[in-house]
Amino acid sequence: MKSITNHDPQIPHVKGLKEYITKFPNKIVHSKTYRTPELYRSKRVVLIGNSASGHDIVLELASTAHTSVYQSRRTVSRWDGKEPPPGIEWKPIIKEYLPSGRIILDNDTYLDDIDTAVYCTGYLPS
């Protein structure tokens, strides 16, 4: 019997993401490669996801990032209160990545000058 493992990062399809990755290499990472918040010191970061790894990483990043860490969330997690913790700004899901570097959110607001997007969106069975 062949066993199934979950170790291939899952990054959901988002309009313009493939082109964004080509134009801005190394700006999109997955939680699988995350090791320390020190790499993100003084950076503008958006974190996508709010399950266990997303929750843990966003709290770490908030302690070192240059400005508030943006957390793109589809739903409320079981760890959330009514307001985000200090240093974190909750945002809607990402709708589109533009060639200019602008990131469009589901409510048509946007983020500019993001240094890194960290996907905490789980793994694909392989």
Buried (B, 14 or more C-beta within 10 A) or exposed (E): EEEEEEEEBBBEEBEBBEEBBEBBEEBBBBBBEBEEBEEBEEBBBBBBBBBBBBBBBBBBBBEBBEEBBBBBBEEEBEEBEEEBBEBBEBBEBBBBBBEEBBBBBEEEEBBEEBBBBBBBBBBEEE
